[in-house]
Amino acid sequence: MKTWIIPPILACCLALPAIAQEAADTVAPEGETAAPAAFEGLSDATRNALEAKAAGVPVEAENWMVAAANPLAVEAGARVLREGGSAADAMVAVQAVLGLVEPQSSGLGGGAFLVWYDAATGEVTTLDGRETAPLDVTPTLFQDENGEPLPFFDAVVGGLSVGTPGTPKLMEEAHRRWGRANWGGLFDDAIALAEDGFAVSPRLATMVARGEERLTRFPATAEYFFPGGTAIAAGDTLTNAAYAETLRAIAERGTSAFYTGRIAEEIVAAVRGAEGNPGRLSTLDLALYRVVERAPVCVEYRAHDVCGMGPPSSGALTVGQILGMLGSYDLAELGPQSAEAWRLIGDASRLAFADRGRYMADSDFVPMPTEGLVAPEYLAERAALLAGDDALPEVAPGNPEWDHAQLWADDVSIEFPSTSHISIVDSEGNALSMTTTIENGFGSRLMAAGFLLNNELTDFSFRTHADGVPIANRIEPGKRPRSSMSPTIVLRDGAPVLVVGSPGGSRIIGYVAKTIIGHLDWEMSVQEAVSMPHLVNRFGTYDLEDGTGATDLAEPLTALGYEVNLRDLTSGLHAISIGETLLGGADPRREGIALGE
């Protein structure tokens, strides 16, 4: 195995406080690296899992495993799995707790994509719980009186950016299809933590302090995160009676309690009553919301099938294109410290992102060449562009085969990374990969019924056209904004071998692709692949993770013709490899763990 020594900044110890946030959780495209927090009152198994992550080794289990972004949420999922619940059951419990203890990243007020492998049938199913644009939106929603795009945070903060939440419906639909446990009992841990209180993690406390200006614009949000005018601090006990009440209603009556009645009315009142920036969401939008089953997108790579979520996600298509272009190149021989390997990966990513910007959007609203974008002959044609010795001087969208006109302009939408990821394998061999989000850190900064509301509509292009040519990802009533969330299940001979995903905005695609390459090409353990330093190239500039071994490649990549940028790259990868045993890896840049038995 070709190893990449994980630098001390990532192999961090448990005593260190979390000192930072994910990208654009407050004001910047990326935050500083966050070390795992020392949580109080956790089980010995959880502490062992934290120690394993700090040591850079995977957690091993025989029967089941769950990996997610907060130990309290992982313990809730572990309880469900230990009692015989399915991966879908455990996901409900994990998400309910994440919405409480990690509210800046996901929750009931957001949306999610889910990839499911069914052990009984061998089938892969993908469910789209992405938010939808209100029926009352107009094409110029995010433009000023002169037709120019609004400044990003002018659009984000307040009701204008809020789409119809999809996460509760997705939780319920997954449980309806694949659940075994009693629905109501899946919320017990989250309700208890909300009522009795939980210890504020260092990560949450840091992000609240840094986000004060925007979090204090609305009374309900300010009162929760700044009680008495003082920011919550790491180790404080925080309760959320309103969230407990909301969860209890959903536990007792299903998600109809969320999408109609009191909770729906509170959501709409918060959105439409947001002072200075009211939104368009209505009770009709909530009542009409539906989860959509989509066809999975699968691409062959190294005798494996890499499967994920299709449109409106760009994740599986773009990850698939990157891997599909690299399939004819011997990355294993080059190794992870080779500038040539990263030239190939970086330019494959740039080519894929060119196609992403031109073609990818909600296929219910715009025709998309989904099959053509990952057709082997098309990927071979694009791969031939990588055959040189230096960085590609420029890239452009390709011409995949499809049966519609190709008059689309390149998208210019901004996608910031406040998101979370859950990977689960249950005792029956079912596997679940779900990426869940409220978009920007703390979403719209609006709270209703104890949870934050998303700002997902700002994932649409603020412009509708470029030089008179329509943009596929423009906003339309009922449309779902394009996403980079890339929940992925990798299969070999029809059986899953890797469950993986990450937050990180549009860099999610690079994080997931490099983890798959690290595991399959460079024979890294799942923890090594997750911890491996990041090198991400989307649009030409090569982002290298500062303070890690990635910086050793700055000079060689510059010599190849790249502009290089050293920066923090705060992913949140959670992965499980499946072989003779289950091996789990959790991103050392965040507070999560993998736990199993």
Disulfide bonds with the S-S distance in Angstrom:
Cys298-Cys307 2.09
